[in-house]
Amino acid sequence: MDRLASLTAFVRVVESHGFSAASRRMNMSVTNVSNHIKALEDHLGARLLNRTTRRVSLTDTGKAYYDKAVLILAELEEADQIALAQQRAPRGTLRIYTSVHIVRFISPALADLLRLHPEVSVELMIGERAVDLVEEGYDIAIRTIHSGESSLIVRRLSPWRHFLGCSPAYLETHPAPQHPRDLAQHNCMRYPYYPFGDDWRFEGPDGAIVSQHVSGNLLTSSAETMRYMALQSQGIIFAPSFFAVDDFQSGRLVRLLPDYRGVEFAISAVYPHRHHVSAKVRVFIDMMADYFTSHRQWLDPDAAALGAYA
């Protein structure tokens, strides 16, 4: 038995003062309406309606049941309206997880979201680990590298690549590499979450992919530590464009092997559901797409904003 359908049929019969009028109101046959009422009475083990050829009236049990049924349907309608409102206009708490290094790109979109949609609040958590969006209750993650979970929906926001570089002082005591294989002779600072481990991958001048295994005396998940060590002339860094672009533009770091580009990755918005995405998630993703379009010159090593380093 469909309890909700039977409950609705019962209330409509009472409101319409008969089965025929209720059937027209519900766009349902009189037989189906009657079957719903019978199923409800059988389930309760009590008669709810007195039926005669001329009228339908409530029994004492039916009257008590009707009063509660009306409240249930009204609360259900209210719940439906709340859910519909959530889909039409952004509201509620938006829980986001992202990397610390791309907060600079996310913050302007968040500022606009909160300014334009005062019924939205934001919980922004930052880290480098791969969170389980569903298990941990996040609405969306902005990731620099997507791990490929098939159950998640991915919207690509912007491409990006790694820079290979070092400080000018490092080159005073070490020969500049001329090919990725020369990196085997250098102290390379390594990041444990790089997708290919200690095999750094490049796209060569002819478009072919070149992989070079590297080693060094520093392995850290702290990009800031790697940046500091590179600036202190301790070795070579393979840095995301959105992280070290200022250092390359200022000359604090020198780009190495400009003909060999780091393989392309993408910053993506990742979320759990394709259908019935809430308005707060949908609006935020659209804002992020607009902002990242304007920021792509910061995210691509070959963009004009990098000048001589492109």
C-alpha atoms as a printed R data frame, in Angstrom:
    type eleno elety resid chain resno       x      y       z
1   ATOM     1    CA   MET     A     1   0.000  0.000   0.000
2   ATOM     2    CA   ASP     A     2   1.163  3.493  -0.851
3   ATOM     3    CA   ARG     A     3   0.453  5.139   2.497
4   ATOM     4    CA   LEU     A     4   0.934  8.662   1.207
5   ATOM     5    CA   ALA     A     5  -1.345  8.154  -1.802
6   ATOM     6    CA   SER     A     6  -4.003  6.536   0.387
7   ATOM     7    CA   LEU     A     7  -3.744  9.303   2.979
8   ATOM     8    CA   THR     A     8  -4.090 11.945   0.259
9   ATOM     9    CA   ALA     A     9  -7.097 10.147  -1.249
10  ATOM    10    CA   PHE     A    10  -8.784  9.984   2.153
11  ATOM    11    CA   VAL     A    11  -8.328 13.711   2.806
12  ATOM    12    CA   ARG     A    12  -9.509 14.623  -0.707
13  ATOM    13    CA   VAL     A    13 -12.665 12.488  -0.321
14  ATOM    14    CA   VAL     A    14 -13.504 14.248   2.933
15  ATOM    15    CA   GLU     A    15 -12.787 17.711   1.492
16  ATOM    16    CA   SER     A    16 -14.734 16.991  -1.695
17  ATOM    17    CA   HIS     A    17 -17.669 15.320   0.121
18  ATOM    18    CA   GLY     A    18 -17.558 12.265  -2.095
19  ATOM    19    CA   PHE     A    19 -15.567  9.814  -4.179
20  ATOM    20    CA   SER     A    20 -16.505 11.170  -7.578
21  ATOM    21    CA   ALA     A    21 -15.482 14.738  -6.797
22  ATOM    22    CA   ALA     A    22 -12.246 13.512  -5.219
23  ATOM    23    CA   SER     A    23 -11.453 11.379  -8.275
24  ATOM    24    CA   ARG     A    24 -11.846 14.400 -10.560
25  ATOM    25    CA   ARG     A    25  -9.669 16.516  -8.278
26  ATOM    26    CA   MET     A    26  -6.945 13.872  -8.192
27  ATOM    27    CA   ASN     A    27  -7.265 12.919 -11.872
28  ATOM    28    CA   MET     A    28  -7.825  9.325 -10.746
29  ATOM    29    CA   SER     A    29 -10.643  6.835 -11.346
30  ATOM    30    CA   VAL     A    30 -13.329  6.426  -8.692
31  ATOM    31    CA   THR     A    31 -12.310  2.783  -8.367
32  ATOM    32    CA   ASN     A    32  -8.713  3.722  -7.559
33  ATOM    33    CA   VAL     A    33  -9.844  6.279  -4.991
34  ATOM    34    CA   SER     A    34 -12.086  3.675  -3.395
35  ATOM    35    CA   ASN     A    35  -9.273  1.119  -3.363
36  ATOM    36    CA   HIS     A    36  -6.987  3.600  -1.577
37  ATOM    37    CA   ILE     A    37  -9.567  4.203   1.139
38  ATOM    38    CA   LYS     A    38 -10.192  0.463   1.558
39  ATOM    39    CA   ALA     A    39  -6.446 -0.228   1.798
40  ATOM    40    CA   LEU     A    40  -6.094  2.468   4.445
41  ATOM    41    CA   GLU     A    41  -9.005  1.120   6.477
42  ATOM    42    CA   ASP     A    42  -7.677 -2.445   6.182
43  ATOM    43    CA   HIS     A    43  -4.272 -1.264   7.369
44  ATOM    44    CA   LEU     A    44  -5.773  0.539  10.361
45  ATOM    45    CA   GLY     A    45  -8.367 -2.127  11.107
46  ATOM    46    CA   ALA     A    46 -11.008  0.581  11.472
47  ATOM    47    CA   ARG     A    47 -13.716  2.194   9.351
48  ATOM    48    CA   LEU     A    48 -12.937  5.829   8.538
49  ATOM    49    CA   LEU     A    49 -15.931  6.731   6.376
50  ATOM    50    CA   ASN     A    50 -19.645  6.003   6.494
51  ATOM    51    CA   ARG     A    51 -20.835  5.482   2.921
52  ATOM    52    CA   THR     A    52 -24.410  5.763   1.668
53  ATOM    53    CA   THR     A    53 -25.738  6.221  -1.840
54  ATOM    54    CA   ARG     A    54 -26.232  9.900  -1.145
55  ATOM    55    CA   ARG     A    55 -23.338 11.007   1.063
56  ATOM    56    CA   VAL     A    56 -20.047 10.211   2.716
57  ATOM    57    CA   SER     A    57 -19.393 11.108   6.347
58  ATOM    58    CA   LEU     A    58 -16.603 10.590   8.841
59  ATOM    59    CA   THR     A    59 -16.777  8.046  11.632
60  ATOM    60    CA   ASP     A    60 -15.459  9.074  15.040
61  ATOM    61    CA   THR     A    61 -12.186  7.324  14.250
62  ATOM    62    CA   GLY     A    62 -12.199  8.926  10.809
63  ATOM    63    CA   LYS     A    63 -12.613 12.396  12.302
64  ATOM    64    CA   ALA     A    64  -9.589 11.991  14.581
65  ATOM    65    CA   TYR     A    65  -7.584 10.477  11.757
66  ATOM    66    CA   TYR     A    66  -8.592 13.239   9.340
67  ATOM    67    CA   ASP     A    67  -7.440 15.992  11.711
68  ATOM    68    CA   LYS     A    68  -3.969 14.431  11.937
69  ATOM    69    CA   ALA     A    69  -3.847 13.604   8.220
70  ATOM    70    CA   VAL     A    70  -4.487 17.219   7.271
71  ATOM    71    CA   LEU     A    71  -1.578 18.337   9.453
72  ATOM    72    CA   ILE     A    72   0.725 15.681   7.955
73  ATOM    73    CA   LEU     A    73  -0.080 16.695   4.392
74  ATOM    74    CA   ALA     A    74   0.315 20.376   5.231
75  ATOM    75    CA   GLU     A    75   3.750 19.728   6.775
76  ATOM    76    CA   LEU     A    76   4.721 17.639   3.763
77  ATOM    77    CA   GLU     A    77   3.687 20.462   1.453
78  ATOM    78    CA   GLU     A    78   5.734 22.888   3.524
79  ATOM    79    CA   ALA     A    79   8.744 20.565   3.307
80  ATOM    80    CA   ASP     A    80   8.293 20.371  -0.478
81  ATOM    81    CA   GLN     A    81   8.219 24.155  -0.717
82  ATOM    82    CA   ILE     A    82  11.396 24.452   1.370
83  ATOM    83    CA   ALA     A    83  13.161 21.932  -0.870
84  ATOM    84    CA   LEU     A    84  11.959 23.716  -4.009
85  ATOM    85    CA   ALA     A    85  13.160 27.040  -2.623
86  ATOM    86    CA   GLN     A    86  16.577 25.494  -1.983
87  ATOM    87    CA   GLN     A    87  16.725 24.537  -5.654
88  ATOM    88    CA   ARG     A    88  15.543 27.914  -6.956
89  ATOM    89    CA   ALA     A    89  17.605 30.282  -4.814
90  ATOM    90    CA   PRO     A    90  20.908 29.717  -2.991
91  ATOM    91    CA   ARG     A    91  20.446 29.218   0.721
92  ATOM    92    CA   GLY     A    92  21.816 27.127   3.553
93  ATOM    93    CA   THR     A    93  25.389 26.174   4.430
94  ATOM    94    CA   LEU     A    94  27.836 25.461   1.609
95  ATOM    95    CA   ARG     A    95  30.661 23.167   2.781
96  ATOM    96    CA   ILE     A    96  33.815 23.396   0.641
97  ATOM    97    CA   TYR     A    97  37.190 21.665   0.753
98  ATOM    98    CA   THR     A    98  40.202 22.910  -1.179
99  ATOM    99    CA   SER     A    99  43.981 23.320  -1.264
100 ATOM   100    CA   VAL     A   100  45.603 26.251   0.520
101 ATOM   101    CA   HIS     A   101  47.401 27.305  -2.656
102 ATOM   102    CA   ILE     A   102  44.261 28.123  -4.642
103 ATOM   103    CA   VAL     A   103  42.364 29.946  -1.917
104 ATOM   104    CA   ARG     A   104  43.495 33.207  -3.551
105 ATOM   105    CA   PHE     A   105  41.359 32.285  -6.582
106 ATOM   106    CA   ILE     A   106  38.375 31.012  -4.595
107 ATOM   107    CA   SER     A   107  38.039 33.882  -2.134
108 ATOM   108    CA   PRO     A   108  36.683 36.476  -4.613
109 ATOM   109    CA   ALA     A   109  33.929 34.073  -5.697
110 ATOM   110    CA   LEU     A   110  33.058 33.359  -2.067
111 ATOM   111    CA   ALA     A   111  32.898 37.089  -1.321
112 ATOM   112    CA   ASP     A   112  30.453 37.609  -4.172
113 ATOM   113    CA   LEU     A   113  28.413 34.553  -3.205
114 ATOM   114    CA   LEU     A   114  27.924 35.798   0.352
115 ATOM   115    CA   ARG     A   115  27.257 39.371  -0.770
116 ATOM   116    CA   LEU     A   116  24.711 38.454  -3.451
117 ATOM   117    CA   HIS     A   117  23.012 35.641  -1.528
118 ATOM   118    CA   PRO     A   118  22.645 36.592   2.144
119 ATOM   119    CA   GLU     A   119  20.813 33.345   2.976
120 ATOM   120    CA   VAL     A   120  23.982 31.355   2.233
121 ATOM   121    CA   SER     A   121  26.719 30.647   4.762
122 ATOM   122    CA   VAL     A   122  30.060 29.007   3.976
123 ATOM   123    CA   GLU     A   123  32.281 26.497   5.742
124 ATOM   124    CA   LEU     A   124  35.663 26.455   3.944
125 ATOM   125    CA   MET     A   125  38.180 23.803   4.989
126 ATOM   126    CA   ILE     A   126  41.730 23.672   3.635
127 ATOM   127    CA   GLY     A   127  44.184 20.799   3.281
128 ATOM   128    CA   GLU     A   128  45.996 18.496   0.902
129 ATOM   129    CA   ARG     A   129  44.359 15.158   1.675
130 ATOM   130    CA   ALA     A   130  41.820 13.422  -0.560
131 ATOM   131    CA   VAL     A   131  38.554 13.857   1.337
132 ATOM   132    CA   ASP     A   132  35.497 11.642   0.936
133 ATOM   133    CA   LEU     A   133  32.888 14.243  -0.008
134 ATOM   134    CA   VAL     A   134  29.871 12.104   0.825
135 ATOM   135    CA   GLU     A   135  31.242 10.530   4.001
136 ATOM   136    CA   GLU     A   136  32.495 13.859   5.386
137 ATOM   137    CA   GLY     A   137  29.511 15.916   4.307
138 ATOM   138    CA   TYR     A   138  31.150 18.300   1.846
139 ATOM   139    CA   ASP     A   139  29.061 19.834  -0.923
140 ATOM   140    CA   ILE     A   140  32.005 20.460  -3.205
141 ATOM   141    CA   ALA     A   141  35.787 20.271  -3.455
142 ATOM   142    CA   ILE     A   142  38.015 22.456  -5.610
143 ATOM   143    CA   ARG     A   143  40.924 20.210  -6.525
144 ATOM   144    CA   THR     A   144  44.134 20.834  -8.403
145 ATOM   145    CA   ILE     A   145  44.322 17.176  -9.409
146 ATOM   146    CA   HIS     A   146  41.278 14.908  -9.593
147 ATOM   147    CA   SER     A   147  41.875 11.412  -8.298
148 ATOM   148    CA   GLY     A   148  39.404  9.913 -10.766
149 ATOM   149    CA   GLU     A   149  36.585  8.609  -8.545
150 ATOM   150    CA   SER     A   150  33.896  7.509 -10.997
151 ATOM   151    CA   SER     A   151  31.064  8.299  -8.571
152 ATOM   152    CA   LEU     A   152  31.882 12.022  -8.530
153 ATOM   153    CA   ILE     A   153  30.945 14.720 -11.006
154 ATOM   154    CA   VAL     A   154  33.860 16.822 -12.260
155 ATOM   155    CA   ARG     A   155  33.653 20.266 -13.853
156 ATOM   156    CA   ARG     A   156  36.954 21.431 -15.271
157 ATOM   157    CA   LEU     A   157  37.679 25.061 -14.340
158 ATOM   158    CA   SER     A   158  41.151 25.764 -15.697
159 ATOM   159    CA   PRO     A   159  44.262 23.986 -16.963
160 ATOM   160    CA   TRP     A   160  47.613 24.410 -15.229
161 ATOM   161    CA   ARG     A   161  51.166 23.071 -15.414
162 ATOM   162    CA   HIS     A   162  54.292 22.822 -13.269
163 ATOM   163    CA   PHE     A   163  57.300 25.148 -13.544
164 ATOM   164    CA   LEU     A   164  60.776 23.727 -13.258
165 ATOM   165    CA   GLY     A   165  63.106 26.217 -11.596
166 ATOM   166    CA   CYS     A   166  65.769 27.176  -9.098
167 ATOM   167    CA   SER     A   167  67.334 30.303  -7.644
168 ATOM   168    CA   PRO     A   168  69.929 32.255  -9.672
169 ATOM   169    CA   ALA     A   169  72.502 31.473  -6.968
170 ATOM   170    CA   TYR     A   170  71.973 27.727  -7.433
171 ATOM   171    CA   LEU     A   171  73.147 28.055 -11.041
172 ATOM   172    CA   GLU     A   172  76.386 29.677  -9.873
173 ATOM   173    CA   THR     A   173  77.488 26.338  -8.423
174 ATOM   174    CA   HIS     A   174  75.507 23.852 -10.535
175 ATOM   175    CA   PRO     A   175  75.241 23.470 -14.324
176 ATOM   176    CA   ALA     A   176  71.835 24.274 -15.752
177 ATOM   177    CA   PRO     A   177  70.108 21.112 -17.009
178 ATOM   178    CA   GLN     A   178  69.749 20.968 -20.786
179 ATOM   179    CA   HIS     A   179  67.398 17.969 -20.884
180 ATOM   180    CA   PRO     A   180  65.118 16.310 -18.296
181 ATOM   181    CA   ARG     A   181  67.611 13.425 -17.955
182 ATOM   182    CA   ASP     A   182  70.106 15.923 -16.497
183 ATOM   183    CA   LEU     A   183  67.851 16.246 -13.448
184 ATOM   184    CA   ALA     A   184  69.275 12.944 -12.233
185 ATOM   185    CA   GLN     A   185  72.413 14.900 -11.315
186 ATOM   186    CA   HIS     A   186  70.574 17.536  -9.271
187 ATOM   187    CA   ASN     A   187  68.997 17.797  -5.834
188 ATOM   188    CA   CYS     A   188  65.264 17.809  -6.625
189 ATOM   189    CA   MET     A   189  62.724 18.707  -3.973
190 ATOM   190    CA   ARG     A   190  59.871 16.224  -4.083
191 ATOM   191    CA   TYR     A   191  56.178 16.436  -3.272
192 ATOM   192    CA   PRO     A   192  54.509 13.201  -2.045
193 ATOM   193    CA   TYR     A   193  51.174 13.951  -3.742
194 ATOM   194    CA   TYR     A   194  52.612 14.452  -7.226
195 ATOM   195    CA   PRO     A   195  50.534 11.962  -9.292
196 ATOM   196    CA   PHE     A   196  53.578 10.206 -10.770
197 ATOM   197    CA   GLY     A   197  55.655 10.006  -7.625
198 ATOM   198    CA   ASP     A   198  59.344 10.742  -8.210
199 ATOM   199    CA   ASP     A   199  58.945 10.442 -11.974
200 ATOM   200    CA   TRP     A   200  58.564 14.013 -13.194
201 ATOM   201    CA   ARG     A   201  56.761 14.195 -16.510
202 ATOM   202    CA   PHE     A   202  57.244 16.773 -19.249
203 ATOM   203    CA   GLU     A   203  55.798 17.539 -22.639
204 ATOM   204    CA   GLY     A   204  58.726 17.980 -25.025
205 ATOM   205    CA   PRO     A   205  59.078 20.367 -27.983
206 ATOM   206    CA   ASP     A   206  57.636 17.704 -30.304
207 ATOM   207    CA   GLY     A   207  54.703 17.002 -27.980
208 ATOM   208    CA   ALA     A   208  56.109 13.687 -26.776
209 ATOM   209    CA   ILE     A   209  55.951 12.896 -23.056
210 ATOM   210    CA   VAL     A   210  59.320 12.591 -21.326
211 ATOM   211    CA   SER     A   211  59.561 11.051 -17.842
212 ATOM   212    CA   GLN     A   212  62.567 11.465 -15.580
213 ATOM   213    CA   HIS     A   213  63.103  9.837 -12.196
214 ATOM   214    CA   VAL     A   214  64.450 12.331  -9.667
215 ATOM   215    CA   SER     A   215  65.880 12.192  -6.176
216 ATOM   216    CA   GLY     A   216  66.845 14.652  -3.473
217 ATOM   217    CA   ASN     A   217  67.260 15.273   0.221
218 ATOM   218    CA   LEU     A   218  63.790 16.778   0.770
219 ATOM   219    CA   LEU     A   219  60.389 15.108   0.524
220 ATOM   220    CA   THR     A   220  57.596 17.248   1.952
221 ATOM   221    CA   SER     A   221  53.908 17.941   1.602
222 ATOM   222    CA   SER     A   222  54.622 21.578   2.480
223 ATOM   223    CA   ALA     A   223  54.861 23.583  -0.723
224 ATOM   224    CA   GLU     A   224  55.997 26.577   1.315
225 ATOM   225    CA   THR     A   225  58.953 24.593   2.639
226 ATOM   226    CA   MET     A   226  59.926 23.561  -0.890
227 ATOM   227    CA   ARG     A   227  59.648 27.147  -2.064
228 ATOM   228    CA   TYR     A   228  61.807 28.381   0.815
229 ATOM   229    CA   MET     A   229  64.463 25.759   0.147
230 ATOM   230    CA   ALA     A   230  64.524 26.646  -3.543
231 ATOM   231    CA   LEU     A   231  64.897 30.346  -2.737
232 ATOM   232    CA   GLN     A   232  67.766 29.399  -0.414
233 ATOM   233    CA   SER     A   233  69.518 27.715  -3.379
234 ATOM   234    CA   GLN     A   234  69.122 24.224  -1.946
235 ATOM   235    CA   GLY     A   235  67.921 22.578  -5.139
236 ATOM   236    CA   ILE     A   236  65.433 22.433  -8.008
237 ATOM   237    CA   ILE     A   237  61.688 22.831  -7.534
238 ATOM   238    CA   PHE     A   238  58.891 21.533  -9.762
239 ATOM   239    CA   ALA     A   239  56.288 24.073  -8.737
240 ATOM   240    CA   PRO     A   240  52.626 24.503  -9.705
241 ATOM   241    CA   SER     A   241  52.195 27.624 -11.801
242 ATOM   242    CA   PHE     A   242  49.586 29.070  -9.445
243 ATOM   243    CA   PHE     A   243  51.991 28.706  -6.524
244 ATOM   244    CA   ALA     A   244  55.333 30.132  -7.747
245 ATOM   245    CA   VAL     A   245  54.394 32.484 -10.580
246 ATOM   246    CA   ASP     A   246  55.318 35.587  -8.548
247 ATOM   247    CA   ASP     A   247  58.784 34.196  -7.851
248 ATOM   248    CA   PHE     A   248  59.403 33.508 -11.529
249 ATOM   249    CA   GLN     A   249  58.132 36.907 -12.607
250 ATOM   250    CA   SER     A   250  60.296 38.706 -10.035
251 ATOM   251    CA   GLY     A   251  63.427 36.699 -10.890
252 ATOM   252    CA   ARG     A   252  63.721 35.139  -7.439
253 ATOM   253    CA   LEU     A   253  63.434 31.849  -9.300
254 ATOM   254    CA   VAL     A   254  64.753 31.091 -12.778
255 ATOM   255    CA   ARG     A   255  62.796 28.847 -15.085
256 ATOM   256    CA   LEU     A   256  64.703 25.806 -16.316
257 ATOM   257    CA   LEU     A   257  64.141 23.740 -19.488
258 ATOM   258    CA   PRO     A   258  61.610 26.172 -21.009
259 ATOM   259    CA   ASP     A   259  61.157 23.842 -24.005
260 ATOM   260    CA   TYR     A   260  59.918 21.073 -21.706
261 ATOM   261    CA   ARG     A   261  56.575 21.901 -20.144
262 ATOM   262    CA   GLY     A   262  55.149 20.041 -17.190
263 ATOM   263    CA   VAL     A   263  52.256 17.843 -18.314
264 ATOM   264    CA   GLU     A   264  48.870 19.525 -18.098
265 ATOM   265    CA   PHE     A   265  46.562 19.120 -15.125
266 ATOM   266    CA   ALA     A   266  43.300 20.884 -14.331
267 ATOM   267    CA   ILE     A   267  41.759 22.665 -11.394
268 ATOM   268    CA   SER     A   268  38.283 21.174 -11.113
269 ATOM   269    CA   ALA     A   269  35.101 21.514  -9.117
270 ATOM   270    CA   VAL     A   270  34.159 18.063  -7.828
271 ATOM   271    CA   TYR     A   271  30.791 17.238  -6.315
272 ATOM   272    CA   PRO     A   272  28.772 14.108  -5.539
273 ATOM   273    CA   HIS     A   273  25.545 14.389  -7.550
274 ATOM   274    CA   ARG     A   274  24.683 15.160 -11.156
275 ATOM   275    CA   HIS     A   275  20.914 15.458 -10.699
276 ATOM   276    CA   HIS     A   276  19.067 17.914  -8.459
277 ATOM   277    CA   VAL     A   277  22.168 19.925  -7.617
278 ATOM   278    CA   SER     A   278  21.253 22.560  -5.039
279 ATOM   279    CA   ALA     A   279  21.199 26.199  -6.083
280 ATOM   280    CA   LYS     A   280  24.023 27.100  -3.680
281 ATOM   281    CA   VAL     A   281  26.340 24.548  -5.339
282 ATOM   282    CA   ARG     A   282  25.235 25.410  -8.869
283 ATOM   283    CA   VAL     A   283  25.686 29.168  -8.401
284 ATOM   284    CA   PHE     A   284  29.077 28.781  -6.716
285 ATOM   285    CA   ILE     A   285  30.401 26.533  -9.500
286 ATOM   286    CA   ASP     A   286  29.250 29.012 -12.138
287 ATOM   287    CA   MET     A   287  30.991 31.833 -10.263
288 ATOM   288    CA   MET     A   288  34.168 29.763  -9.990
289 ATOM   289    CA   ALA     A   289  34.110 29.061 -13.732
290 ATOM   290    CA   ASP     A   290  33.912 32.800 -14.444
291 ATOM   291    CA   TYR     A   291  36.715 33.656 -12.017
292 ATOM   292    CA   PHE     A   292  39.058 30.965 -13.284
293 ATOM   293    CA   THR     A   293  38.542 32.141 -16.847
294 ATOM   294    CA   SER     A   294  39.979 35.503 -15.820
295 ATOM   295    CA   HIS     A   295  42.801 33.849 -13.848
296 ATOM   296    CA   ARG     A   296  44.071 31.489 -16.530
297 ATOM   297    CA   GLN     A   297  47.033 33.717 -17.322
298 ATOM   298    CA   TRP     A   298  48.263 32.883 -13.819
299 ATOM   299    CA   LEU     A   299  47.699 29.171 -14.241
300 ATOM   300    CA   ASP     A   300  49.399 28.445 -17.560
301 ATOM   301    CA   PRO     A   301  53.201 28.631 -17.880
302 ATOM   302    CA   ASP     A   302  52.839 29.776 -21.490
303 ATOM   303    CA   ALA     A   303  50.496 32.667 -20.734
304 ATOM   304    CA   ALA     A   304  51.581 36.129 -21.747
305 ATOM   305    CA   ALA     A   305  51.567 37.253 -18.112
306 ATOM   306    CA   LEU     A   306  54.739 35.236 -17.547
307 ATOM   307    CA   GLY     A   307  56.638 37.259 -20.105
308 ATOM   308    CA   ALA     A   308  60.148 35.932 -20.658
309 ATOM   309    CA   TYR     A   309  59.412 32.844 -18.616
310 ATOM   310    CA   ALA     A   310  56.768 31.527 -21.033
